């Protein structure tokens, strides 16, 4: 899951709550059936960013929308017996689009938390991620958060992971994003970077770089789910589809395609 700044999350939550209060969206939230509407239309409308690699992005070679979440959404739609229609929407407006019925579901690495559980209908977990510490492959001196004390860690200051590194006693080197953090790490200008496991796995899978490794875990685990409108009967249908996709190996196959690892199962301690 991409870490969102606290301010961004707060603004998005306030906007969503205001729109939810005045929205007259159709479907189960207003007494009808979202599932029936989807079946009747033959289309599952999915809100997704389209700018968030490797989850939802445009292939630079073809300009076609693709990614892990894009393929998961299509697989869910296939199980429901309908086609998928992607509605590309910026993250800050994606929940407002959901509550105003621009689409039926959000498939965009939505992290499950109590606040969202109160505002939306959330599916069962289809992706698990955890906080990890990445180091150079030849460095065996860092295996836990405690080992970061006094060491340099490259972090985006707008990310929650910067706070995790600071709390561990690391000297935080400010960077613009994960790519720059990895560059500084490989140049030995920093000792580590703390980030989400999916970001590191994606980097390793897409580049084949053996010079960086996951050296330790932070203990932070998050669950990614599909979001629908609160009270929507689509939740049960999506849960059934996800269970089938897990049982027939589709989710594992997609996971390994994008991350080289099965991120559909809960991480072990």
Secondary structure, DSSP 8 states (H G I E B T S, - for coil): -----HHHHHHHHHHHHHHHHH----SGGGTS-HHHHHHHHTEEEEEE-SSBTTTBEE-TTT--EESHHHHHHHHHHHHHTSEEEEEE--HHHHHHHHHTTS-SEEEEEEE--HHHHHHEEE----EEEEEEEEEETT--S--SGGGGTTSEEEEETTSHHHHHHHHTT-EEEEESSHHHHHHHHHTTSSSBEEEEHHHHHHHHHHH---SEEEEEEEEEEEEEEEEEETT-THHHHHHHHHHHHHHTTHHHHHHHHHHSS-TTS----
